[in-house]
Amino acid sequence: MGGLLPIPTETSLDLNEAYSLYIDGLKQGQTRELYQDLRRFVQWCGTTTKIASLTPQTVASYAEWIGRRGGDPAKKLAPVKALLVYLKRKELIELSLAPHIRIPKGKGKRSSGTASGIEPVYLTQDGFNQLTSELELLKIERIKIVDDIGRAMEDKDFRENAPLDAAKERQGFVESKIRELESILNVAVVGEKGGKGQVRITMGKKVRLKDASNGKLRSYLIVHPREASPSEGKLSSESPVGKALINKKQGEEVEISAPKGTIHYLIERVYG
């Protein structure tokens, strides 16, 4: 008699496995569009992407991409939001990502900011190198996709040309990610914010926190949301804890509101 399969952990589960786990728990009779909307999200992020590596920036960029495609973005994003809520409820991911799936506003509304008013994006050197490498790989894939489209178009029957449709959809995913990474790297500042003598928590700083309720110590590296990886101790500056820590100093206390109650941390150490 076969044994029970082990439940995947946060660090081991990839998006394709998370999708299957979620779908298995849904009631019968769900619409075909729901599955398509979920598969689109999984393919956009990458089927083998670990769910622990998903960031607020990633899901926000996906929502923006869906908005540019037309149709009903609210309907297309609702299943994705439900999936992220499920993963958080099952404690398979640490970050609450569902709130970052925002319905895009109407077309034609542009940011009022000018080029001179664009806020820089602070990245660690590792994060900058990682994004640069990812961008280079995507540009290589972009060339391959063009070749794939060319081969698929040799089949003159465009009405039912699955390879052509798949290549064009993948092209949309890749182009969207290239734009996302280029927009970050174009305004990236590598290093730390603030001058000498300041012991304030900024992007790229490592901190040690003490939980006031039980004395447990936690260490984090504060990073841009695109670099966040809870399993590696890389905390997003846009997470509730990250936001509370930014610009605070060693010796100060911070208070974070959480679903299970308020958490108090003492900032024991800020590593320069």
ZADO-1210 file (C-alpha; in nm, 4 decimals, padded with zeros to 6 digits):
<atoms>
<atom x="00.0000" y="00.0000" z="00.0000" code="MET" pos="1"/>
<atom x="00.1447" y="00.3348" z="-00.1023" code="GLY" pos="2"/>
<atom x="00.2285" y="00.5892" z="00.1633" code="GLY" pos="3"/>
<atom x="00.1037" y="00.9446" z="00.1783" code="LEU" pos="4"/>
<atom x="00.2984" y="01.1963" z="-00.0266" code="LEU" pos="5"/>
<atom x="00.4905" y="01.4512" z="00.1820" code="PRO" pos="6"/>
<atom x="00.3386" y="01.7971" z="00.1948" code="ILE" pos="7"/>
<atom x="00.5691" y="02.0370" z="00.0055" code="PRO" pos="8"/>
<atom x="00.7389" y="02.3011" z="00.2164" code="THR" pos="9"/>
<atom x="00.7532" y="02.6727" z="00.1456" code="GLU" pos="10"/>
<atom x="01.1059" y="02.6474" z="00.0063" code="THR" pos="11"/>
<atom x="01.0462" y="02.3371" z="-00.2091" code="SER" pos="12"/>
<atom x="00.7177" y="02.4240" z="-00.3808" code="LEU" pos="13"/>
<atom x="00.7335" y="02.5723" z="-00.7304" code="ASP" pos="14"/>
<atom x="00.4517" y="02.7576" z="-00.9043" code="LEU" pos="15"/>
<atom x="00.3409" y="02.4622" z="-01.1131" code="ASN" pos="16"/>
<atom x="00.3100" y="02.2459" z="-00.8003" code="GLU" pos="17"/>
<atom x="00.1288" y="02.5255" z="-00.6161" code="ALA" pos="18"/>
<atom x="-00.1147" y="02.5569" z="-00.9076" code="TYR" pos="19"/>
<atom x="-00.1884" y="02.1816" z="-00.9004" code="SER" pos="20"/>
<atom x="-00.2315" y="02.1839" z="-00.5221" code="LEU" pos="21"/>
<atom x="-00.4768" y="02.4739" z="-00.5433" code="TYR" pos="22"/>
<atom x="-00.6736" y="02.3322" z="-00.8384" code="ILE" pos="23"/>
<atom x="-00.7135" y="01.9954" z="-00.6647" code="ASP" pos="24"/>
<atom x="-00.8906" y="02.1703" z="-00.3782" code="GLY" pos="25"/>
<atom x="-01.1393" y="02.3621" z="-00.5933" code="LEU" pos="26"/>
<atom x="-01.4986" y="02.2542" z="-00.6297" code="LYS" pos="27"/>
<atom x="-01.6107" y="02.0868" z="-00.9499" code="GLN" pos="28"/>
<atom x="-01.7725" y="02.2999" z="-01.2168" code="GLY" pos="29"/>
<atom x="-01.5218" y="02.5842" z="-01.2284" code="GLN" pos="30"/>
<atom x="-01.5094" y="02.7721" z="-01.5579" code="THR" pos="31"/>
<atom x="-01.2444" y="02.7061" z="-01.8185" code="ARG" pos="32"/>
<atom x="-01.1471" y="03.0744" z="-01.8023" code="GLU" pos="33"/>
<atom x="-01.0490" y="03.0392" z="-01.4356" code="LEU" pos="34"/>
<atom x="-00.7925" y="02.7711" z="-01.5189" code="TYR" pos="35"/>
<atom x="-00.6658" y="02.9747" z="-01.8136" code="GLN" pos="36"/>
<atom x="-00.6206" y="03.2834" z="-01.5958" code="ASP" pos="37"/>
<atom x="-00.4224" y="03.0846" z="-01.3394" code="LEU" pos="38"/>
<atom x="-00.2081" y="02.9113" z="-01.6027" code="ARG" pos="39"/>
<atom x="-00.1319" y="03.2490" z="-01.7603" code="ARG" pos="40"/>
<atom x="00.0038" y="03.3738" z="-01.4267" code="PHE" pos="41"/>
<atom x="00.2094" y="03.0571" z="-01.3717" code="VAL" pos="42"/>
<atom x="00.3608" y="03.0765" z="-01.7207" code="GLN" pos="43"/>
<atom x="00.4316" y="03.4492" z="-01.6885" code="TRP" pos="44"/>
<atom x="00.6273" y="03.3962" z="-01.3663" code="CYS" pos="45"/>
<atom x="00.7830" y="03.0677" z="-01.4832" code="GLY" pos="46"/>
<atom x="00.6507" y="02.7232" z="-01.3967" code="THR" pos="47"/>
<atom x="00.9647" y="02.6239" z="-01.2038" code="THR" pos="48"/>
<atom x="00.9831" y="02.9487" z="-01.0054" code="THR" pos="49"/>
<atom x="00.9830" y="02.8777" z="-00.6316" code="LYS" pos="50"/>
<atom x="00.6822" y="03.0375" z="-00.4644" code="ILE" pos="51"/>
<atom x="00.9081" y="03.1582" z="-00.1820" code="ALA" pos="52"/>
<atom x="01.0846" y="03.3817" z="-00.4364" code="SER" pos="53"/>
<atom x="00.7664" y="03.5633" z="-00.5459" code="LEU" pos="54"/>
<atom x="00.7755" y="03.9326" z="-00.4564" code="THR" pos="55"/>
<atom x="00.5211" y="04.2166" z="-00.4381" code="PRO" pos="56"/>
<atom x="00.6943" y="04.3744" z="-00.7390" code="GLN" pos="57"/>
<atom x="00.6469" y="04.0574" z="-00.9440" code="THR" pos="58"/>
<atom x="00.2730" y="04.0247" z="-00.8822" code="VAL" pos="59"/>
<atom x="00.2197" y="04.4004" z="-00.9241" code="ALA" pos="60"/>
<atom x="00.3996" y="04.3880" z="-01.2598" code="SER" pos="61"/>
<atom x="00.1814" y="04.0968" z="-01.3670" code="TYR" pos="62"/>
<atom x="-00.1336" y="04.2931" z="-01.2795" code="ALA" pos="63"/>
<atom x="-00.0029" y="04.5876" z="-01.4814" code="GLU" pos="64"/>
<atom x="00.0681" y="04.3582" z="-01.7771" code="TRP" pos="65"/>
<atom x="-00.2835" y="04.2144" z="-01.7620" code="ILE" pos="66"/>
<atom x="-00.4226" y="04.5691" z="-01.7627" code="GLY" pos="67"/>
<atom x="-00.2379" y="04.6503" z="-02.0839" code="ARG" pos="68"/>
<atom x="-00.3802" y="04.3437" z="-02.2604" code="ARG" pos="69"/>
<atom x="-00.7351" y="04.4795" z="-02.2548" code="GLY" pos="70"/>
<atom x="-01.0522" y="04.2893" z="-02.1729" code="GLY" pos="71"/>
<atom x="-01.1727" y="04.2674" z="-01.8137" code="ASP" pos="72"/>
<atom x="-00.8608" y="04.2831" z="-01.5896" code="PRO" pos="73"/>
<atom x="-01.0632" y="04.2461" z="-01.2681" code="ALA" pos="74"/>
<atom x="-01.2070" y="03.9148" z="-01.3880" code="LYS" pos="75"/>
<atom x="-00.8660" y="03.7876" z="-01.5052" code="LYS" pos="76"/>
<atom x="-00.6875" y="03.8851" z="-01.1842" code="LEU" pos="77"/>
<atom x="-00.9476" y="03.7542" z="-00.9364" code="ALA" pos="78"/>
<atom x="-00.8364" y="03.3861" z="-00.9646" code="PRO" pos="79"/>
<atom x="-00.4710" y="03.4861" z="-00.9201" code="VAL" pos="80"/>
<atom x="-00.5550" y="03.6873" z="-00.6111" code="LYS" pos="81"/>
<atom x="-00.7478" y="03.3890" z="-00.4710" code="ALA" pos="82"/>
<atom x="-00.4473" y="03.1622" z="-00.5349" code="LEU" pos="83"/>
<atom x="-00.2145" y="03.3978" z="-00.3457" code="LEU" pos="84"/>
<atom x="-00.4600" y="03.4225" z="-00.0552" code="VAL" pos="85"/>
<atom x="-00.4716" y="03.0411" z="-00.0438" code="TYR" pos="86"/>
<atom x="-00.0905" y="03.0096" z="-00.0373" code="LEU" pos="87"/>
<atom x="-00.0655" y="03.2624" z="00.2457" code="LYS" pos="88"/>
<atom x="-00.3468" y="03.0990" z="00.4444" code="ARG" pos="89"/>
<atom x="-00.1737" y="02.7612" z="00.4140" code="LYS" pos="90"/>
<atom x="00.1508" y="02.9305" z="00.5283" code="GLU" pos="91"/>
<atom x="00.3251" y="02.8204" z="00.2082" code="LEU" pos="92"/>
<atom x="00.4476" y="03.1765" z="00.1533" code="ILE" pos="93"/>
<atom x="00.5579" y="03.4274" z="00.4142" code="GLU" pos="94"/>
<atom x="00.4657" y="03.7509" z="00.2359" code="LEU" pos="95"/>
<atom x="00.1055" y="03.8579" z="00.1859" code="SER" pos="96"/>
<atom x="00.1088" y="03.9066" z="-00.1909" code="LEU" pos="97"/>
<atom x="-00.2628" y="03.9252" z="-00.2743" code="ALA" pos="98"/>
<atom x="-00.2951" y="04.2975" z="-00.1813" code="PRO" pos="99"/>
<atom x="-00.0369" y="04.3778" z="-00.4501" code="HIS" pos="100"/>
<atom x="-00.2696" y="04.2456" z="-00.7221" code="ILE" pos="101"/>
<atom x="-00.4290" y="04.5822" z="-00.7921" code="ARG" pos="102"/>
<atom x="-00.6806" y="04.6399" z="-01.0690" code="ILE" pos="103"/>
<atom x="-00.5129" y="04.8742" z="-01.3217" code="PRO" pos="104"/>
<atom x="-00.6743" y="05.2134" z="-01.3682" code="LYS" pos="105"/>
<atom x="-00.8243" y="05.3225" z="-01.6972" code="GLY" pos="106"/>
<atom x="-00.6055" y="05.3694" z="-02.0005" code="LYS" pos="107"/>
<atom x="-00.4647" y="05.7109" z="-02.0739" code="GLY" pos="108"/>
<atom x="-00.3809" y="05.7993" z="-01.7154" code="LYS" pos="109"/>
<atom x="-00.0117" y="05.8612" z="-01.6853" code="ARG" pos="110"/>
<atom x="00.2083" y="05.9377" z="-01.3946" code="SER" pos="111"/>
<atom x="00.2603" y="06.3098" z="-01.3415" code="SER" pos="112"/>
<atom x="00.6224" y="06.2539" z="-01.2513" code="GLY" pos="113"/>
<atom x="00.8979" y="06.3781" z="-01.4810" code="THR" pos="114"/>
<atom x="01.2287" y="06.2149" z="-01.5599" code="ALA" pos="115"/>
<atom x="01.4038" y="06.4410" z="-01.3082" code="SER" pos="116"/>
<atom x="01.1522" y="06.3467" z="-01.0405" code="GLY" pos="117"/>
<atom x="01.1850" y="05.9690" z="-01.0737" code="ILE" pos="118"/>
<atom x="01.2706" y="05.8031" z="-00.7456" code="GLU" pos="119"/>
<atom x="01.5878" y="05.5923" z="-00.7547" code="PRO" pos="120"/>
<atom x="01.5666" y="05.2215" z="-00.6787" code="VAL" pos="121"/>
<atom x="01.8235" y="05.1135" z="-00.4204" code="TYR" pos="122"/>
<atom x="01.9684" y="04.7672" z="-00.4772" code="LEU" pos="123"/>
<atom x="02.2393" y="04.5605" z="-00.3182" code="THR" pos="124"/>
<atom x="02.5291" y="04.4660" z="-00.5462" code="GLN" pos="125"/>
<atom x="02.4096" y="04.1045" z="-00.5500" code="ASP" pos="126"/>
<atom x="02.0604" y="04.2170" z="-00.6436" code="GLY" pos="127"/>
<atom x="02.1885" y="04.4396" z="-00.9239" code="PHE" pos="128"/>
<atom x="02.4009" y="04.1567" z="-01.0632" code="ASN" pos="129"/>
<atom x="02.1086" y="03.9138" z="-01.0429" code="GLN" pos="130"/>
<atom x="01.8705" y="04.1459" z="-01.2302" code="LEU" pos="131"/>
<atom x="02.1345" y="04.2245" z="-01.4930" code="THR" pos="132"/>
<atom x="02.1943" y="03.8532" z="-01.5566" code="SER" pos="133"/>
<atom x="01.8200" y="03.7872" z="-01.5734" code="GLU" pos="134"/>
<atom x="01.7791" y="04.0672" z="-01.8282" code="LEU" pos="135"/>
<atom x="02.0595" y="03.9280" z="-02.0456" code="GLU" pos="136"/>
<atom x="01.9002" y="03.5816" z="-02.0456" code="LEU" pos="137"/>
<atom x="01.5615" y="03.7262" z="-02.1396" code="LEU" pos="138"/>
<atom x="01.7137" y="03.9132" z="-02.4329" code="LYS" pos="139"/>
<atom x="01.8693" y="03.5888" z="-02.5550" code="ILE" pos="140"/>
<atom x="01.5308" y="03.4184" z="-02.5212" code="GLU" pos="141"/>
<atom x="01.3704" y="03.7068" z="-02.7125" code="ARG" pos="142"/>
<atom x="01.5815" y="03.6165" z="-03.0187" code="ILE" pos="143"/>
<atom x="01.4924" y="03.2473" z="-02.9882" code="LYS" pos="144"/>
<atom x="01.1210" y="03.3290" z="-02.9715" code="ILE" pos="145"/>
<atom x="01.1424" y="03.5290" z="-03.2946" code="VAL" pos="146"/>
<atom x="01.2941" y="03.2210" z="-03.4608" code="ASP" pos="147"/>
<atom x="01.0168" y="03.0032" z="-03.3133" code="ASP" pos="148"/>
<atom x="00.7517" y="03.2379" z="-03.4525" code="ILE" pos="149"/>
<atom x="00.9181" y="03.2286" z="-03.7941" code="GLY" pos="150"/>
<atom x="00.9133" y="02.8485" z="-03.8015" code="ARG" pos="151"/>
<atom x="00.5534" y="02.8344" z="-03.6788" code="ALA" pos="152"/>
<atom x="00.4421" y="03.0777" z="-03.9508" code="MET" pos="153"/>
<atom x="00.5655" y="02.8374" z="-04.2167" code="GLU" pos="154"/>
<atom x="00.2394" y="02.6549" z="-04.1454" code="ASP" pos="155"/>
<atom x="-00.0009" y="02.8595" z="-04.3565" code="LYS" pos="156"/>
<atom x="-00.3076" y="02.7548" z="-04.1558" code="ASP" pos="157"/>
<atom x="-00.3065" y="03.0292" z="-03.8890" code="PHE" pos="158"/>
<atom x="-00.6550" y="02.9426" z="-03.7617" code="ARG" pos="159"/>
<atom x="-00.5392" y="02.6451" z="-03.5539" code="GLU" pos="160"/>
<atom x="-00.1668" y="02.6988" z="-03.5124" code="ASN" pos="161"/>
<atom x="-00.0938" y="02.6108" z="-03.1487" code="ALA" pos="162"/>
<atom x="00.2866" y="02.6565" z="-03.1763" code="PRO" pos="163"/>
<atom x="00.2392" y="03.0056" z="-03.3196" code="LEU" pos="164"/>
<atom x="-00.0105" y="03.1029" z="-03.0490" code="ASP" pos="165"/>
<atom x="00.2173" y="02.9695" z="-02.7744" code="ALA" pos="166"/>
<atom x="00.5230" y="03.1491" z="-02.9142" code="ALA" pos="167"/>
<atom x="00.3367" y="03.4800" z="-02.9412" code="LYS" pos="168"/>
<atom x="00.2045" y="03.4527" z="-02.5862" code="GLU" pos="169"/>
<atom x="00.5510" y="03.3700" z="-02.4549" code="ARG" pos="170"/>
<atom x="00.6847" y="03.6670" z="-02.6493" code="GLN" pos="171"/>
<atom x="00.4407" y="03.8890" z="-02.4609" code="GLY" pos="172"/>
<atom x="00.5600" y="03.7474" z="-02.1275" code="PHE" pos="173"/>
<atom x="00.9270" y="03.8009" z="-02.2133" code="VAL" pos="174"/>
<atom x="00.8812" y="04.1541" z="-02.3491" code="GLU" pos="175"/>
<atom x="00.6880" y="04.2524" z="-02.0361" code="SER" pos="176"/>
<atom x="00.9631" y="04.1198" z="-01.8089" code="LYS" pos="177"/>
<atom x="01.2328" y="04.2932" z="-02.0129" code="ILE" pos="178"/>
<atom x="01.0499" y="04.6253" z="-01.9731" code="ARG" pos="179"/>
<atom x="01.0082" y="04.5642" z="-01.6007" code="GLU" pos="180"/>
<atom x="01.3778" y="04.4901" z="-01.5443" code="LEU" pos="181"/>
<atom x="01.4949" y="04.7763" z="-01.7644" code="GLU" pos="182"/>
<atom x="01.2717" y="05.0201" z="-01.5755" code="SER" pos="183"/>
<atom x="01.4327" y="04.9088" z="-01.2474" code="ILE" pos="184"/>
<atom x="01.7923" y="04.9017" z="-01.3699" code="LEU" pos="185"/>
<atom x="01.7617" y="05.2406" z="-01.5430" code="ASN" pos="186"/>
<atom x="01.7107" y="05.4116" z="-01.2058" code="VAL" pos="187"/>
<atom x="01.9059" y="05.1663" z="-00.9897" code="ALA" pos="188"/>
<atom x="02.1511" y="05.2941" z="-00.7315" code="VAL" pos="189"/>
<atom x="02.3857" y="05.0265" z="-00.5998" code="VAL" pos="190"/>
<atom x="02.4823" y="05.0620" z="-00.2367" code="GLY" pos="191"/>
<atom x="02.3324" y="05.2245" z="00.0660" code="GLU" pos="192"/>
<atom x="02.1360" y="05.5390" z="00.1272" code="LYS" pos="193"/>
<atom x="02.2660" y="05.7911" z="00.3773" code="GLY" pos="194"/>
<atom x="02.5973" y="05.9440" z="00.4734" code="GLY" pos="195"/>
<atom x="02.8764" y="05.8466" z="00.7060" code="LYS" pos="196"/>
<atom x="02.8064" y="05.8373" z="01.0743" code="GLY" pos="197"/>
<atom x="02.4409" y="05.7490" z="01.0259" code="GLN" pos="198"/>
<atom x="02.3319" y="05.4202" z="01.1758" code="VAL" pos="199"/>
<atom x="01.9894" y="05.4246" z="01.0142" code="ARG" pos="200"/>
<atom x="01.8313" y="05.1262" z="00.8475" code="ILE" pos="201"/>
<atom x="01.8301" y="05.1667" z="00.4709" code="THR" pos="202"/>
<atom x="01.8338" y="04.9445" z="00.1642" code="MET" pos="203"/>
<atom x="02.1224" y="04.7003" z="00.1792" code="GLY" pos="204"/>
<atom x="02.1594" y="04.7143" z="00.5588" code="LYS" pos="205"/>
<atom x="02.1627" y="04.4006" z="00.7693" code="LYS" pos="206"/>
<atom x="01.9764" y="04.4200" z="01.1001" code="VAL" pos="207"/>
<atom x="01.9332" y="04.2033" z="01.4075" code="ARG" pos="208"/>
<atom x="01.5964" y="04.2229" z="01.5820" code="LEU" pos="209"/>
<atom x="01.4818" y="04.0975" z="01.9203" code="LYS" pos="210"/>
<atom x="01.1198" y="03.9916" z="01.9618" code="ASP" pos="211"/>
<atom x="01.0016" y="04.1665" z="02.2789" code="ALA" pos="212"/>
<atom x="00.7492" y="03.8913" z="02.3562" code="SER" pos="213"/>
<atom x="00.9875" y="03.5955" z="02.3675" code="ASN" pos="214"/>
<atom x="01.3403" y="03.7285" z="02.3286" code="GLY" pos="215"/>
<atom x="01.4017" y="03.5459" z="02.0008" code="LYS" pos="216"/>
<atom x="01.6565" y="03.7022" z="01.7667" code="LEU" pos="217"/>
<atom x="01.6048" y="03.7446" z="01.3937" code="ARG" pos="218"/>
<atom x="01.8489" y="03.8767" z="01.1343" code="SER" pos="219"/>
<atom x="01.7450" y="04.0289" z="00.8017" code="TYR" pos="220"/>
<atom x="01.9000" y="04.1974" z="00.5021" code="LEU" pos="221"/>
<atom x="01.6766" y="04.4836" z="00.3850" code="ILE" pos="222"/>
<atom x="01.6395" y="04.4670" z="00.0070" code="VAL" pos="223"/>
<atom x="01.4309" y="04.5970" z="-00.2826" code="HIS" pos="224"/>
<atom x="01.1061" y="04.3969" z="-00.3272" code="PRO" pos="225"/>
<atom x="01.2468" y="04.2412" z="-00.6461" code="ARG" pos="226"/>
<atom x="01.5308" y="04.0865" z="-00.4402" code="GLU" pos="227"/>
<atom x="01.3173" y="03.9649" z="-00.1495" code="ALA" pos="228"/>
<atom x="01.3603" y="03.6014" z="-00.0453" code="SER" pos="229"/>
<atom x="01.2297" y="03.5206" z="00.3049" code="PRO" pos="230"/>
<atom x="01.3931" y="03.1779" z="00.2997" code="SER" pos="231"/>
<atom x="01.7326" y="03.3491" z="00.2574" code="GLU" pos="232"/>
<atom x="01.6670" y="03.6187" z="00.5178" code="GLY" pos="233"/>
<atom x="01.6217" y="03.8902" z="00.2528" code="LYS" pos="234"/>
<atom x="01.3382" y="04.1146" z="00.3694" code="LEU" pos="235"/>
<atom x="01.1489" y="04.3426" z="00.1304" code="SER" pos="236"/>
<atom x="01.1581" y="04.7110" z="00.2200" code="SER" pos="237"/>
<atom x="00.7882" y="04.7158" z="00.1204" code="GLU" pos="238"/>
<atom x="00.6841" y="04.4401" z="00.3628" code="SER" pos="239"/>
<atom x="00.5168" y="04.5471" z="00.6906" code="PRO" pos="240"/>
<atom x="00.8340" y="04.4773" z="00.8897" code="VAL" pos="241"/>
<atom x="01.0561" y="04.6357" z="00.6254" code="GLY" pos="242"/>
<atom x="00.8490" y="04.9549" z="00.6143" code="LYS" pos="243"/>
<atom x="00.8584" y="04.9821" z="00.9932" code="ALA" pos="244"/>
<atom x="01.2375" y="04.9444" z="00.9990" code="LEU" pos="245"/>
<atom x="01.3349" y="05.1895" z="00.7238" code="ILE" pos="246"/>
<atom x="01.5137" y="05.4989" z="00.8649" code="ASN" pos="247"/>
<atom x="01.5058" y="05.3627" z="01.2198" code="LYS" pos="248"/>
<atom x="01.8245" y="05.3464" z="01.4275" code="LYS" pos="249"/>
<atom x="01.9954" y="05.0899" z="01.6454" code="GLN" pos="250"/>
<atom x="01.8367" y="05.0787" z="01.9910" code="GLY" pos="251"/>
<atom x="01.4922" y="05.1908" z="01.8754" code="GLU" pos="252"/>
<atom x="01.1767" y="04.9821" z="01.8994" code="GLU" pos="253"/>
<atom x="00.9277" y="04.9209" z="01.6208" code="VAL" pos="254"/>
<atom x="00.5675" y="04.8056" z="01.6294" code="GLU" pos="255"/>
<atom x="00.4141" y="04.5946" z="01.3529" code="ILE" pos="256"/>
<atom x="00.0443" y="04.5160" z="01.3216" code="SER" pos="257"/>
<atom x="-00.0123" y="04.1525" z="01.2222" code="ALA" pos="258"/>
<atom x="-00.3259" y="03.9348" z="01.1872" code="PRO" pos="259"/>
<atom x="-00.2345" y="03.7528" z="01.5093" code="LYS" pos="260"/>
<atom x="-00.1714" y="04.0739" z="01.7019" code="GLY" pos="261"/>
<atom x="00.0849" y="04.3502" z="01.7415" code="THR" pos="262"/>
<atom x="00.4527" y="04.2539" z="01.7324" code="ILE" pos="263"/>
<atom x="00.7225" y="04.4597" z="01.9048" code="HIS" pos="264"/>
<atom x="01.0857" y="04.4392" z="01.7978" code="TYR" pos="265"/>
<atom x="01.3949" y="04.5953" z="01.9510" code="LEU" pos="266"/>
<atom x="01.6576" y="04.6865" z="01.6913" code="ILE" pos="267"/>
<atom x="01.9611" y="04.5294" z="01.8567" code="GLU" pos="268"/>
<atom x="02.2120" y="04.5881" z="01.5817" code="ARG" pos="269"/>
<atom x="02.2410" y="04.7693" z="01.2489" code="VAL" pos="270"/>
<atom x="02.5399" y="04.6445" z="01.0566" code="TYR" pos="271"/>
<atom x="02.7191" y="04.9132" z="00.8583" code="GLY" pos="272"/>
</atoms>
